[in-house]
Amino acid sequence: MLALTAAVTLLLPTMTTAIAREGLSTRPAPARLPPRRPAGLSAPSTATPPPPSPGPAPPLASSQPPAAAASPSPPARTEAGSCLSLLAGVAGNRLRAAPASATLTAEGCQVVEPVIVEAFAVRRPDGPGMITLVPPPTVSCEMARALSVWFDTALVPLARGALDKELTSLRVGGGHECRRRNRQTQTPMSEHATGRALDVFAFQLGEEKQGGLMISVEKPEGLVQSRFLDAVRQSACGAFMTALGPGSDAAHANHLHVDIQQRRANSSRFCQ
């Protein structure tokens, strides 16, 4: 048997070595060590590195959304009193808030920001002027603003150009009045019920005590006064939504009615 093994060993040395490695040896192969550090290379530092310097603190979380993502806020509503404050801030304007009254808030007769108008400031060649309303009417502040523009931009230049006199006052009536149109029982509510209308009966030019001129809407004297009233009515057709005077109907035979009733289009007017 030993002779046979020796013969095989001589003939097949590779096989014998493999058998010895796989079958006879049970010890694991030794672990390989890393190569030695070169002599010129310094050893790594064992000191603990310093912590990184703190940067700026992150912003705190906010419960509010960022401005860019915020939903658009609704348009600011006009505060009560802003119209009156605007008109009262003009030097020469004399008007005040109307006192609380049941007729101002009655059904169908509500007046938005009612004011009592005594006078409006106007511009004259020699400086600031004023036109008074007799008696002082109660109208909505929106109507008062429309009247102030009409007085300053139309009535004053027309009086000066046609009669070479300064307009000083207007005889008026029919400001706020809780009633129906033409004082009928079956007609719609009048714009007077909401304070958005005014009736003009006469124009005072110059001072009455100094030989001033009073022009009646119902009975003008002469061609010059008639032309002045025609020009006034035409200007009212542009300044207001409605202008009605003598000749339109029996209810307006003695005065000029103006109001700011909204119509289908801003350019639409009812002028007679």
QUIPEVEN-V419150 format. One record per residue. N is the residue number from 1. RES is the residue in one letter. SS is DSSP state (a for helix, b for strand, c for the rest). PHI is phi in whole degrees, 0 to 359 (999 if undefined). OMEGA is omega in whole degrees, 0 to 359 (* if undefined). Layout:
{{N	RES	SS	PHI	OMEGA} {N	RES	SS	PHI	OMEGA}}
This chain:
{{1	M	c	999	180} {2	L	a	293	179} {3	A	a	295	180} {4	L	a	293	180} {5	T	a	295	179} {6	A	a	295	179} {7	A	a	293	180} {8	V	a	296	180} {9	T	a	297	180} {10	L	a	290	183} {11	L	a	281	186} {12	L	c	234	182} {13	P	a	294	182} {14	T	a	293	180} {15	M	a	299	183} {16	T	a	296	180} {17	T	a	297	180} {18	A	a	295	180} {19	I	a	297	181} {20	A	a	295	181} {21	R	a	289	188} {22	E	a	267	186} {23	G	a	261	187} {24	L	a	266	183} {25	S	c	267	180} {26	T	c	245	181} {27	R	c	278	178} {28	P	c	291	179} {29	A	c	291	181} {30	P	c	295	180} {31	A	c	292	181} {32	R	c	276	179} {33	L	c	271	178} {34	P	c	292	180} {35	P	c	293	180} {36	R	c	294	177} {37	R	c	291	177} {38	P	c	300	184} {39	A	c	295	183} {40	G	c	279	184} {41	L	c	266	181} {42	S	c	288	181} {43	A	c	288	179} {44	P	c	295	180} {45	S	c	286	179} {46	T	c	262	181} {47	A	c	288	180} {48	T	c	285	181} {49	P	c	296	180} {50	P	c	291	180} {51	P	c	294	179} {52	P	c	298	180} {53	S	c	293	182} {54	P	c	292	176} {55	G	c	275	178} {56	P	c	297	182} {57	A	c	296	178} {58	P	c	294	181} {59	P	c	297	178} {60	L	c	293	179} {61	A	c	293	180} {62	S	c	253	177} {63	S	c	283	180} {64	Q	c	271	177} {65	P	c	291	178} {66	P	c	299	185} {67	A	a	299	183} {68	A	a	292	183} {69	A	a	266	182} {70	A	c	293	179} {71	S	c	289	182} {72	P	c	297	180} {73	S	c	283	180} {74	P	c	294	180} {75	P	c	300	181} {76	A	c	292	178} {77	R	c	278	178} {78	T	c	289	182} {79	E	c	285	177} {80	A	c	298	180} {81	G	c	97	183} {82	S	a	294	179} {83	C	a	295	180} {84	L	a	297	179} {85	S	a	297	179} {86	L	a	295	181} {87	L	a	289	181} {88	A	a	292	179} {89	G	c	282	178} {90	V	c	276	181} {91	A	c	299	180} {92	G	c	105	175} {93	N	c	289	177} {94	R	b	234	177} {95	L	b	206	183} {96	R	b	211	179} {97	A	b	292	178} {98	A	c	286	179} {99	P	c	293	179} {100	A	c	299	182} {101	S	c	210	180} {102	A	a	295	182} {103	T	a	289	180} {104	L	a	283	182} {105	T	c	239	180} {106	A	c	295	182} {107	E	c	301	182} {108	G	c	82	183} {109	C	c	232	180} {110	Q	c	291	178} {111	V	c	246	179} {112	V	c	278	179} {113	E	c	52	180} {114	P	b	290	179} {115	V	b	225	174} {116	I	b	254	186} {117	V	b	255	176} {118	E	b	258	183} {119	A	b	198	175} {120	F	b	239	175} {121	A	b	283	178} {122	V	b	223	179} {123	R	b	258	178} {124	R	b	237	180} {125	P	c	303	182} {126	D	c	266	178} {127	G	b	132	181} {128	P	b	298	178} {129	G	b	226	183} {130	M	b	208	174} {131	I	b	239	181} {132	T	b	264	176} {133	L	b	246	185} {134	V	b	236	348} {135	P	c	285	181} {136	P	c	299	182} {137	P	c	272	171} {138	T	b	259	180} {139	V	b	222	173} {140	S	b	288	181} {141	C	a	297	177} {142	E	a	298	178} {143	M	a	293	178} {144	A	a	299	179} {145	R	a	293	178} {146	A	a	296	179} {147	L	a	295	182} {148	S	a	297	178} {149	V	a	292	181} {150	W	a	297	180} {151	F	a	301	188} {152	D	a	286	188} {153	T	a	265	184} {154	A	a	237	188} {155	L	a	294	181} {156	V	a	298	179} {157	P	a	296	180} {158	L	a	294	180} {159	A	a	295	181} {160	R	a	292	182} {161	G	a	286	184} {162	A	a	276	188} {163	L	a	235	179} {164	D	c	55	178} {165	K	c	224	178} {166	E	c	267	176} {167	L	b	287	185} {168	T	b	245	180} {169	S	b	200	176} {170	L	b	234	172} {171	R	b	271	187} {172	V	b	234	176} {173	G	b	193	175} {174	G	c	62	169} {175	G	c	288	176} {176	H	c	286	177} {177	E	c	206	185} {178	C	c	282	182} {179	R	c	205	177} {180	R	b	265	182} {181	R	a	299	178} {182	N	a	56	177} {183	R	a	61	177} {184	Q	c	269	183} {185	T	c	268	184} {186	Q	c	249	182} {187	T	c	274	176} {188	P	c	298	179} {189	M	b	295	179} {190	S	c	284	174} {191	E	a	292	174} {192	H	a	296	181} {193	A	a	295	179} {194	T	a	256	179} {195	G	c	73	183} {196	R	c	257	181} {197	A	b	216	177} {198	L	b	211	176} {199	D	b	250	180} {200	V	b	247	183} {201	F	b	256	182} {202	A	b	199	179} {203	F	b	240	177} {204	Q	b	258	178} {205	L	b	248	184} {206	G	c	74	179} {207	E	c	280	183} {208	E	a	299	181} {209	K	a	285	182} {210	Q	a	248	177} {211	G	c	79	179} {212	G	c	294	185} {213	L	b	245	176} {214	M	b	253	181} {215	I	b	252	180} {216	S	b	276	178} {217	V	c	295	182} {218	E	c	284	186} {219	K	c	224	176} {220	P	c	290	181} {221	E	c	254	175} {222	G	a	90	184} {223	L	a	292	182} {224	V	a	296	179} {225	Q	a	295	179} {226	S	a	297	179} {227	R	a	294	177} {228	F	a	298	180} {229	L	a	294	176} {230	D	a	298	179} {231	A	a	294	178} {232	V	a	298	181} {233	R	a	294	178} {234	Q	a	296	178} {235	S	a	293	178} {236	A	a	294	178} {237	C	a	295	177} {238	G	a	270	183} {239	A	a	275	184} {240	F	c	231	178} {241	M	c	280	181} {242	T	b	225	174} {243	A	b	219	182} {244	L	b	230	180} {245	G	c	219	179} {246	P	c	306	182} {247	G	c	100	180} {248	S	c	282	174} {249	D	c	194	184} {250	A	a	294	183} {251	A	a	291	182} {252	H	a	240	184} {253	A	c	286	186} {254	N	c	240	181} {255	H	c	202	176} {256	L	b	254	180} {257	H	b	262	175} {258	V	b	229	176} {259	D	b	208	183} {260	I	c	242	177} {261	Q	c	300	182} {262	Q	c	291	178} {263	R	c	246	186} {264	R	c	299	179} {265	A	c	223	180} {266	N	c	297	180} {267	S	c	274	182} {268	S	c	279	180} {269	R	c	223	172} {270	F	b	244	189} {271	C	b	231	177} {272	Q	c	219	*}}
